[in-house]
Amino acid sequence: MKSTERNPQVLDAYYRAHEGIVKDLSHYYQSKSKEELWLIRAELTRRRHVLGNIPLLASTTPIVFLIFGTQVNKYFPHDSLRWMIVAVSSILIIVWSINHHFRQKGRVHLDLWLIEEIMKERFQNAGRAVQLEEEGTGAWPHPEIERVERIEHKH
């Protein structure tokens, strides 16, 4: 799909094909407790900052070949088949690493967004539950009231 695609049928088909993973991730993160979500979020944040190493590797590989060109030329003359194999394989590694980098970056951003949305939703729902308890219409009695009632029953 082109990034400038505007045809609704193409967009619908594309997003329908990819919605399964988002739903699965959302269900997975919703099943986690608050503490587990904080730990997962911390790991994803760390991973987001480490992802810069892949483009660094990809961009420095040609520079290494330039710096050590004379030594490389000694083992791989320009007209040899070995030189072509090394050049093609290094280009493939660079292309793969950049592709891998952006796929991982997209996945980390999706995971972080889902976790933050779930945490926001839980925070808003917790605020509503507190308001219901303050109004006295909540499903659960207030913990202080329960404690006072237990003390009164003992006496």
SEBALO-274946 format. One line per field, with one value per residue: residue number from 1; chain; x, y, z of N, C-alpha, C, O in turn. Coordinates in nm, 4 decimals, padded with zeros to 6 digits. Layout:
N
nr	NUM/...
kette	A/...
n_east	X/...
n_north	Y/...
n_up	Z/...
ca_east	X/...
ca_north	Y/...
ca_up	Z/...
c_east	X/...
c_north	Y/...
c_up	Z/...
o_east	X/...
o_north	Y/...
o_up	Z/...
END
This chain:
155
nr	1/2/3/4/5/6/7/8/9/10/11/12/13/14/15/16/17/18/19/20/21/22/23/24/25/26/27/28/29/30/31/32/33/34/35/36/37/38/39/40/41/42/43/44/45/46/47/48/49/50/51/52/53/54/55/56/57/58/59/60/61/62/63/64/65/66/67/68/69/70/71/72/73/74/75/76/77/78/79/80/81/82/83/84/85/86/87/88/89/90/91/92/93/94/95/96/97/98/99/100/101/102/103/104/105/106/107/108/109/110/111/112/113/114/115/116/117/118/119/120/121/122/123/124/125/126/127/128/129/130/131/132/133/134/135/136/137/138/139/140/141/142/143/144/145/146/147/148/149/150/151/152/153/154/155
kette	A/A/A/A/A/A/A/A/A/A/A/A/A/A/A/A/A/A/A/A/A/A/A/A/A/A/A/A/A/A/A/A/A/A/A/A/A/A/A/A/A/A/A/A/A/A/A/A/A/A/A/A/A/A/A/A/A/A/A/A/A/A/A/A/A/A/A/A/A/A/A/A/A/A/A/A/A/A/A/A/A/A/A/A/A/A/A/A/A/A/A/A/A/A/A/A/A/A/A/A/A/A/A/A/A/A/A/A/A/A/A/A/A/A/A/A/A/A/A/A/A/A/A/A/A/A/A/A/A/A/A/A/A/A/A/A/A/A/A/A/A/A/A/A/A/A/A/A/A/A/A/A/A/A/A
n_east	00.0837/00.0560/00.1802/00.0324/-00.2186/-00.5649/-00.7986/-01.0934/-01.1720/-00.9336/-00.7925/-00.9630/-00.9423/-00.6698/-00.6424/-00.8213/-00.6879/-00.4754/-00.5735/-00.5993/-00.3632/-00.3396/-00.5713/-00.5212/-00.2905/-00.3979/-00.5890/-00.4118/-00.2565/-00.4585/-00.5185/-00.3211/-00.1855/-00.1634/00.0981/00.2435/00.2017/00.3406/00.6037/00.6350/00.6033/00.8277/01.0343/00.9798/01.0225/01.2958/01.3848/01.3058/01.4880/01.7249/01.7115/01.8421/02.0920/02.0982/02.0661/02.3038/02.4983/02.4433/02.5071/02.7757/02.9130/02.9879/03.1784/03.3759/03.4707/03.5828/03.7882/03.9534/04.0221/04.2549/04.3612/04.1453/04.1393/04.3655/04.2956/04.0615/04.0581/03.9500/03.8538/03.7741/03.5592/03.5039/03.5093/03.2806/03.0868/03.1202/03.0563/02.7880/02.6654/02.7124/02.5614/02.3060/02.2842/02.2859/02.0501/01.8608/01.8989/01.8176/01.5497/01.4587/01.5024/01.3110/01.0739/01.0794/01.0806/00.8304/00.6667/00.7313/00.6403/00.3653/00.3023/00.3645/00.1797/-00.0659/-00.0456/-00.0335/-00.2847/-00.4528/-00.3752/-00.4561/-00.7339/-00.7925/-00.7223/-00.9089/-01.1441/-01.1001/-01.1145/-01.3858/-01.4961/-01.4159/-01.5616/-01.8209/-01.8138/-01.7850/-02.0301/-02.1846/-02.3071/-02.1683/-02.0618/-01.9155/-01.8655/-01.7129/-01.3728/-01.3049/-01.5518/-01.6231/-01.4227/-01.4848/-01.7401/-01.6729/-01.5276/-01.7260/-01.8967/-01.7478/-01.7482
n_north	-00.1170/00.2182/00.5152/00.7351/00.6531/00.6763/00.5530/00.4279/00.1528/00.0124/00.1010/00.0087/-00.2692/-00.3055/-00.2241/-00.4000/-00.6387/-00.6089/-00.5656/-00.7714/-00.8315/-00.6020/-00.6129/-00.8523/-00.7788/-00.5719/-00.7084/-00.8726/-00.6863/-00.5685/-00.7698/-00.7626/-00.6610/-00.3441/-00.3037/-00.4860/-00.3740/-00.1336/-00.2300/-00.3562/-00.1345/00.0134/-00.1533/-00.1457/00.1244/00.1386/-00.0282/00.1220/00.3308/00.1980/00.1158/00.2800/00.1823/00.0080/00.1583/00.2970/00.0959/00.0192/00.2527/00.2901/00.0762/00.1008/00.3028/00.1794/-00.0006/00.1855/00.2997/00.0807/00.0004/-00.0614/-00.2851/-00.4559/-00.4752/-00.6213/-00.8810/-00.9213/-00.8768/-00.6315/-00.7434/-00.9976/-01.2764/-01.3122/-01.0516/-00.9406/-01.1012/-01.0276/-00.7530/-00.7567/-00.9075/-00.7392/-00.5158/-00.6317/-00.6973/-00.4424/-00.3313/-00.5131/-00.4662/-00.2004/-00.2183/-00.3986/-00.2397/-00.0289/-00.1742/-00.2840/-00.0461/00.0602/-00.1371/-00.1157/00.1444/00.1075/-00.0789/00.0740/00.2834/00.1449/00.0486/00.2896/00.3975/00.2066/00.2365/00.5027/00.4740/00.3005/00.4660/00.6718/00.5259/00.4432/00.6872/00.7452/00.5397/00.6150/00.8507/00.7446/00.5995/00.8075/00.9292/00.7394/00.5457/00.3401/00.0096/-00.1276/-00.1067/00.1629/00.1298/00.2331/00.2527/-00.0153/-00.1004/00.0421/-00.0611/-00.3285/-00.2968/-00.1933/-00.4130/-00.5904/-00.4927
n_up	00.0000/-00.0866/00.0715/00.0127/-00.0459/-00.1113/-00.1649/-00.0399/-00.0280/-00.0604/00.1634/00.3694/00.3309/00.3817/00.6536/00.7760/00.7346/00.9052/01.1591/01.3394/01.4865/01.6409/01.7960/01.9364/02.0805/02.2339/02.3929/02.5320/02.6800/02.8321/03.0051/03.1919/03.5092/03.6853/03.7817/03.6265/03.3746/03.4059/03.4276/03.1770/03.0142/03.0906/02.9962/02.7208/02.6709/02.7234/02.5186/02.2987/02.3045/02.2586/02.0012/01.8200/01.7644/01.5474/01.2966/01.3275/01.3057/01.0411/00.9007/00.9541/00.8461/00.5622/00.5952/00.7439/00.5526/00.3773/00.5339/00.5945/00.3405/00.1874/00.3156/00.2853/00.0097/-00.0349/00.0470/-00.0903/-00.4029/-00.6503/-00.8838/-00.8217/-00.7437/-00.4782/-00.3721/-00.4851/-00.3628/-00.0927/-00.1080/-00.2020/00.0014/00.2240/00.1514/00.1489/00.4207/00.5356/00.4253/00.5300/00.8063/00.8378/00.7583/00.9560/01.1808/01.1484/01.1495/01.4089/01.5540/01.4877/01.6022/01.8745/01.9254/01.8769/02.0805/02.3106/02.2808/02.3016/02.5665/02.7111/02.6491/02.7672/03.0340/03.0776/03.0441/03.2560/03.4693/03.4413/03.4800/03.7418/03.8697/03.8316/03.9831/04.2384/04.2614/04.2595/04.4983/04.6799/04.6510/04.7582/04.6114/04.5117/04.4154/04.6013/04.9502/05.1298/05.2402/05.4964/05.6204/05.6375/05.8144/06.0481/06.0967/06.1523/06.3880/06.5560/06.5707/06.7180/06.9746
ca_east	00.0000/00.1298/00.1470/-00.0609/-00.3411/-00.6868/-00.9129/-01.1474/-01.1746/-00.7966/-00.7615/-01.0391/-00.8830/-00.5391/-00.6580/-00.8850/-00.5859/-00.3782/-00.6359/-00.5909/-00.2501/-00.3682/-00.6701/-00.4538/-00.2046/-00.4834/-00.6413/-00.3003/-00.2208/-00.5701/-00.5193/-00.2103/-00.2102/-00.1003/00.2416/00.2991/00.2024/00.4506/00.7288/00.6395/00.6251/00.9679/01.1162/00.9578/01.0902/01.4383/01.4068/01.2906/01.6110/01.8346/01.6945/01.9307/02.2168/02.0886/02.1086/02.4452/02.5709/02.4245/02.5737/02.9209/02.9736/03.0630/03.2934/03.4794/03.5303/03.6669/03.9074/04.0384/04.0144/04.3774/04.3692/04.0389/04.1804/04.4681/04.2306/03.9529/04.0829/03.8267/03.8033/03.7479/03.4225/03.4901/03.4777/03.1388/03.0073/03.1279/02.9834/02.6450/02.6185/02.7097/02.4454/02.1873/02.2800/02.2478/01.9077/01.7842/01.9049/01.7330/01.4114/01.4343/01.4968/01.1845/00.9666/01.0845/01.0423/00.6855/00.6057/00.7493/00.5485/00.2299/00.2880/00.3610/00.0531/-00.1715/-00.0305/-00.0706/-00.4299/-00.5129/-00.3508/-00.5438/-00.8698/-00.8035/-00.7165/-01.0388/-01.2430/-01.0748/-01.1694/-01.5314/-01.5283/-01.4007/-01.6763/-01.9376/-01.8001/-01.8110/-02.1728/-02.2505/-02.3803/-02.0744/-02.0952/-01.8429/-01.8615/-01.5846/-01.2944/-01.3111/-01.6821/-01.6142/-01.3378/-01.5618/-01.8467/-01.6136/-01.4915/-01.8483/-01.9524/-01.6656/-01.7808
ca_north	00.0000/00.3435/00.6023/00.8381/00.5845/00.7421/00.4714/00.3691/00.0068/-00.0348/00.1294/-00.0841/-00.4030/-00.3036/-00.2193/-00.5238/-00.7438/-00.5856/-00.5361/-00.8863/-00.8197/-00.4935/-00.6653/-00.9492/-00.7046/-00.4992/-00.8054/-00.9174/-00.5817/-00.5468/-00.8761/-00.7402/-00.5706/-00.2124/-00.3189/-00.5520/-00.2761/-00.0397/-00.2978/-00.3730/00.0001/00.0491/-00.2313/-00.0927/00.2543/00.1087/-00.0829/00.2315/00.4093/00.1133/00.0895/00.3635/00.1118/-00.0588/00.2502/00.3280/-00.0146/00.0247/00.3684/00.2845/-00.0341/00.1496/00.3819/00.0828/-00.0475/00.2924/00.3156/-00.0365/-00.0384/-00.1232/-00.4196/-00.5342/-00.4986/-00.7256/-01.0113/-00.9292/-00.7890/-00.5787/-00.8251/-01.1341/-01.3132/-01.2928/-00.9107/-00.9215/-01.1667/-00.9430/-00.6286/-00.7853/-00.9483/-00.6225/-00.4349/-00.7012/-00.6828/-00.3046/-00.3160/-00.5893/-00.4039/-00.0801/-00.2674/-00.4531/-00.1261/00.0429/-00.2643/-00.2880/00.0857/00.0683/-00.2274/-00.0574/00.2576/00.0525/-00.1357/00.1837/00.3552/00.0618/00.0467/00.4203/00.4113/00.1201/00.2988/00.6194/00.4244/00.2498/00.5802/00.7393/00.4383/00.4483/00.8153/00.7306/00.4520/00.6956/00.9412/00.6658/00.5678/00.9292/00.9538/00.6331/00.4588/00.2436/-00.1307/-00.1751/-00.0076/00.2281/00.0491/00.2895/00.2173/-00.1571/-00.1144/00.0940/-00.1569/-00.4458/-00.2585/-00.1816/-00.5464/-00.6574/-00.4404
ca_up	00.0000/-00.0916/00.1841/-00.0342/-00.0872/-00.0637/-00.2018/00.0839/-00.0316/-00.0376/00.3034/00.4529/00.3184/00.4479/00.7987/00.8178/00.7349/01.0123/01.2871/01.4284/01.5800/01.7344/01.8916/02.0227/02.1738/02.3270/02.4904/02.6156/02.7758/02.9235/03.1060/03.2840/03.6218/03.6748/03.8034/03.5083/03.2653/03.4294/03.3932/03.0313/02.9573/03.1143/02.9030/02.5857/02.6631/02.7098/02.3843/02.2025/02.3035/02.2112/01.8585/01.7405/01.7330/01.4176/01.1905/01.3474/01.2440/00.8962/00.8411/00.9719/00.7704/00.4458/00.6401/00.7819/00.4276/00.3233/00.6181/00.5802/00.2000/00.1352/00.3715/00.2239/-00.1293/-00.0344/00.0581/-00.1879/-00.5178/-00.7090/-00.9932/-00.7761/-00.7080/-00.3328/-00.3484/-00.5191/-00.2583/00.0269/-00.1335/-00.2076/00.1345/00.3133/00.1133/00.1979/00.5668/00.5653/00.3930/00.6273/00.9384/00.8368/00.7572/01.0895/01.2723/01.1386/01.1936/01.5549/01.6039/01.4757/01.6992/02.0079/01.9380/01.8889/02.2151/02.4081/02.2662/02.3587/02.7123/02.7649/02.6384/02.8699/03.1646/03.0865/03.0625/03.3932/03.5600/03.4336/03.5445/03.8860/03.9146/03.8365/04.0954/04.3592/04.2669/04.2989/04.6403/04.7562/04.6461/04.8315/04.5196/04.4568/04.4365/04.7184/05.0579/05.1529/05.3351/05.6310/05.6766/05.6734/05.9323/06.1612/06.1245/06.2164/06.5245/06.6323/06.5958/06.8197/07.1080
c_east	00.0883/00.0876/00.0497/-00.1939/-00.4626/-00.8127/-00.9673/-01.1468/-01.0355/-00.7584/-00.8345/-00.9789/-00.7498/-00.5565/-00.7297/-00.7834/-00.4910/-00.4411/-00.6237/-00.4805/-00.2757/-00.4689/-00.6054/-00.3660/-00.2882/-00.5409/-00.5311/-00.2680/-00.3341/-00.5754/-00.4100/-00.2492/-00.1349/00.0518/00.3095/00.3045/00.3145/00.5846/00.7430/00.6677/00.7700/01.0598/01.1013/01.0238/01.2404/01.4689/01.3963/01.4191/01.7309/01.8282/01.7847/02.0605/02.2133/02.1232/02.2546/02.5321/02.5635/02.5001/02.7254/02.9876/03.0464/03.1868/03.4082/03.5473/03.6208/03.7969/04.0048/04.0396/04.1376/04.3935/04.2631/04.0775/04.2852/04.4051/04.1212/03.9827/03.9519/03.7692/03.7704/03.6003/03.3992/03.4511/03.3294/03.0486/03.0047/03.0463/02.8328/02.5920/02.6152/02.5926/02.3171/02.1730/02.2361/02.0985/01.8215/01.7830/01.8208/01.5864/01.3722/01.4176/01.3601/01.0655/00.9621/01.0394/00.8911/00.6154/00.6163/00.6543/00.4039/00.2065/00.2783/00.2285/-00.0611/-00.1651/-00.0735/-00.2211/-00.5008/-00.4939/-00.4384/-00.6875/-00.8900/-00.8042/-00.8506/-01.1471/-01.2247/-01.1276/-01.3195/-01.5729/-01.5171/-01.5184/-01.8021/-01.9319/-01.8310/-01.9594/-02.2507/-02.3285/-02.2888/-02.1153/-02.0290/-01.8461/-01.7201/-01.5057/-01.3005/-01.4441/-01.6818/-01.5343/-01.4127/-01.6726/-01.7917/-01.5779/-01.6172/-01.9080/-01.8728/-01.7061/-01.9139
c_north	00.1235/00.4316/00.7125/00.7794/00.6535/00.6623/00.4016/00.2163/-00.0506/-00.0141/00.0336/-00.2239/-00.4106/-00.3098/-00.3424/-00.6373/-00.7302/-00.5620/-00.6511/-00.8739/-00.7101/-00.5398/-00.7637/-00.8793/-00.6312/-00.5925/-00.8523/-00.8118/-00.5529/-00.6533/-00.8577/-00.6433/-00.4392/-00.2233/-00.3841/-00.4565/-00.1746/-00.1029/-00.3177/-00.2393/00.0439/-00.0250/-00.1794/00.0434/00.2345/00.0602/00.0257/00.3130/00.3299/00.0939/00.1742/00.2947/00.0478/00.0369/00.2908/00.2203/-00.0062/00.1406/00.3626/00.1729/00.0144/00.2307/00.2897/00.0278/00.0592/00.3070/00.2004/-00.0886/-00.1074/-00.2650/-00.5111/-00.5690/-00.6086/-00.8656/-01.0314/-00.8341/-00.7511/-00.6678/-00.9681/-01.1541/-01.2933/-01.1485/-00.8836/-00.9840/-01.0818/-00.8154/-00.6527/-00.8248/-00.8304/-00.5312/-00.5002/-00.6892/-00.5427/-00.2838/-00.3910/-00.5186/-00.2764/-00.1195/-00.3207/-00.3406/-00.0587/-00.0451/-00.2703/-00.1558/00.1032/-00.0181/-00.1708/00.0603/00.2112/-00.0016/-00.0254/00.2594/00.2751/00.0615/00.1795/00.4432/00.3266/00.1816/00.4226/00.5767/00.3736/00.3636/00.6536/00.6561/00.4371/00.5785/00.8109/00.6441/00.5288/00.7905/00.8662/00.6320/00.6897/00.9613/00.8477/00.5386/00.3535/00.1014/-00.1851/-00.0683/00.0476/00.1475/00.1014/00.2534/00.0715/-00.1749/-00.0687/-00.0047/-00.2807/-00.4157/-00.2512/-00.3176/-00.6212/-00.6155/-00.4807
c_up	00.0000/00.0253/00.1438/-00.0792/-00.0276/-00.0958/-00.0767/00.0850/-00.0030/00.1085/00.3967/00.4496/00.3928/00.6001/00.8531/00.8274/00.8535/01.1491/01.3868/01.5305/01.6819/01.8391/01.9884/02.1253/02.2781/02.4331/02.5855/02.7219/02.8739/03.0327/03.2108/03.3952/03.5997/03.6874/03.6828/03.3899/03.2823/03.3917/03.2419/02.9638/02.9756/03.0176/02.7601/02.5672/02.6489/02.5690/02.2770/02.1926/02.2530/02.0601/01.7696/01.7017/01.5949/01.3039/01.2040/01.2836/01.0918/00.8333/00.8562/00.8927/00.6454/00.4844/00.6807/00.6573/00.3662/00.4021/00.5973/00.4360/00.1474/00.1892/00.3089/00.0804/-00.1389/-00.0333/-00.0468/-00.3038/-00.5864/-00.8189/-00.9509/-00.7421/-00.5581/-00.3009/-00.3759/-00.4125/-00.1315/00.0072/-00.1329/-00.0701/00.2311/00.2787/00.1628/00.3494/00.6055/00.5386/00.4945/00.7632/00.9448/00.8377/00.8952/01.1914/01.2675/01.1747/01.3462/01.6153/01.5979/01.5782/01.8405/02.0272/01.9507/02.0292/02.3203/02.4006/02.3283/02.5116/02.7725/02.7568/02.7450/03.0079/03.1836/03.1153/03.2050/03.4939/03.5600/03.5002/03.6952/03.9434/03.9257/03.9546/04.2267/04.3729/04.3099/04.4474/04.7256/04.7593/04.7236/04.7420/04.4596/04.4896/04.5625/04.8259/05.0750/05.2570/05.4779/05.6980/05.7201/05.8015/06.0565/06.1987/06.1942/06.3611/06.6104/06.6651/06.7023/06.9589/07.1520
o_east	00.1839/-00.0259/-00.0097/-00.2735/-00.4647/-00.9224/-00.8953/-01.1233/-01.0216/-00.6984/-00.7756/-00.9661/-00.7205/-00.4927/-00.7019/-00.7915/-00.4325/-00.3688/-00.6367/-00.5011/-00.2373/-00.4538/-00.6316/-00.3663/-00.2534/-00.5412/-00.5547/-00.2539/-00.3077/-00.6305/-00.4072/-00.3341/-00.0541/00.1254/00.4182/00.4008/00.3767/00.6694/00.8510/00.7457/00.8284/01.1529/01.1998/01.0750/01.3055/01.5669/01.4681/01.4552/01.8293/01.9285/01.8016/02.1323/02.3180/02.2046/02.3218/02.6292/02.6639/02.5521/02.7968/03.1093/03.1599/03.2880/03.5246/03.6693/03.7247/03.9036/04.1253/04.0562/04.1268/04.4350/04.2886/04.0512/04.2925/04.4522/04.0921/03.9360/03.8547/03.6485/03.7414/03.5276/03.2880/03.3689/03.2623/02.9460/02.8996/02.9740/02.7581/02.4847/02.5236/02.5305/02.2285/02.0622/02.1572/02.0285/01.7201/01.6788/01.7594/01.5069/01.2639/01.3296/01.2999/00.9655/00.8548/00.9683/00.8304/00.5147/00.5204/00.5943/00.3273/00.1033/00.1932/00.1717/-00.1442/-00.2680/-00.1428/-00.2794/-00.5981/-00.5856/-00.4898/-00.7548/-00.9928/-00.8776/-00.9003/-01.2330/-01.3227/-01.1802/-01.3762/-01.6738/-01.5992/-01.5702/-01.8815/-02.0344/-01.8947/-02.0097/-02.3694/-02.4082/-02.3280/-02.1942/-02.0803/-01.8307/-01.6217/-01.5652/-01.3012/-01.4482/-01.7337/-01.5718/-01.4050/-01.6969/-01.8555/-01.5962/-01.6167/-01.9635/-01.9280/-01.6989/-01.9561
o_north	00.1325/00.4241/00.7769/00.8479/00.6857/00.7019/00.3242/00.1563/-00.1493/-00.1021/-00.0174/-00.2892/-00.5102/-00.3911/-00.3850/-00.7216/-00.8291/-00.5405/-00.6293/-00.9026/-00.7239/-00.5096/-00.7592/-00.9155/-00.6288/-00.5584/-00.8695/-00.8443/-00.5162/-00.6297/-00.9312/-00.5560/-00.4262/-00.1594/-00.3435/-00.4576/-00.1337/-00.0374/-00.2981/-00.2314/00.1048/00.0342/-00.1703/00.0738/00.3049/00.1025/00.0224/00.3591/00.3893/00.0593/00.1412/00.3438/00.0349/00.0001/00.3163/00.2516/-00.0224/00.1271/00.4249/00.1759/-00.0281/00.2275/00.3197/00.0112/00.0263/00.3248/00.2219/-00.2084/-00.2027/-00.3549/-00.6288/-00.6801/-00.6802/-00.9567/-01.1441/-00.7202/-00.8266/-00.6666/-01.0519/-01.0584/-01.2612/-01.1250/-00.8134/-00.9264/-01.0656/-00.7743/-00.5775/-00.7798/-00.8217/-00.4746/-00.4314/-00.6729/-00.5259/-00.2249/-00.3383/-00.5115/-00.2482/-00.0601/-00.2902/-00.3458/-00.0339/00.0054/-00.2628/-00.1537/00.1549/00.0233/-00.1774/00.0745/00.2694/00.0260/-00.0314/00.2954/00.3311/00.0729/00.1818/00.5021/00.3715/00.1795/00.4457/00.6354/00.4007/00.3592/00.6929/00.7104/00.4307/00.5800/00.8670/00.6719/00.5102/00.8096/00.9184/00.6355/00.6786/01.0145/00.8651/00.4589/00.2842/00.0773/-00.2786/00.0499/-00.0162/00.1005/00.0220/00.2266/00.0379/-00.2542/-00.1344/-00.0295/-00.3334/-00.5009/-00.2970/-00.3370/-00.7079/-00.6954/-00.4448
o_up	00.0770/00.0724/00.2303/-00.1434/00.0912/-00.0567/-00.0136/00.1899/00.0692/00.1702/00.4921/00.5531/00.4590/00.6671/00.9652/00.9167/00.8976/01.2464/01.5073/01.6484/01.7980/01.9575/02.1086/02.2429/02.3962/02.5514/02.7051/02.8398/02.9884/03.1402/03.3095/03.3773/03.5078/03.6122/03.6419/03.3133/03.1842/03.3312/03.1862/02.8689/02.8859/02.9629/02.6868/02.4595/02.5717/02.5076/02.1771/02.0843/02.2087/01.9977/01.6522/01.6146/01.5314/01.2191/01.1040/01.2147/01.0225/00.7225/00.7777/00.8744/00.6233/00.4144/00.6542/00.6561/00.3091/00.3434/00.5840/00.4132/00.0703/00.1161/00.2830/00.0344/-00.2388/-00.1015/-00.0869/-00.3021/-00.5824/-00.8433/-01.0363/-00.7155/-00.5160/-00.2124/-00.3003/-00.3761/-00.0696/00.0979/-00.0702/-00.0298/00.3129/00.3687/00.2134/00.4005/00.6985/00.6210/00.5402/00.8283/01.0477/00.9105/00.9451/01.2774/01.3719/01.2259/01.4061/01.7158/01.6917/01.6356/01.9174/02.1337/02.0275/02.0904/02.4091/02.5037/02.3998/02.5781/02.8743/02.8479/02.8054/03.0900/03.2931/03.2001/03.2671/03.5926/03.6656/03.5697/03.7694/04.0546/04.0195/04.0194/04.3166/04.4829/04.3883/04.5155/04.8304/04.8583/04.7512/04.7914/04.3657/04.5810/04.6240/04.7953/05.0378/05.3539/05.5720/05.8181/05.8265/05.8878/06.1603/06.3168/06.2854/06.4481/06.7247/06.7733/06.7701/07.0522/07.2620
END
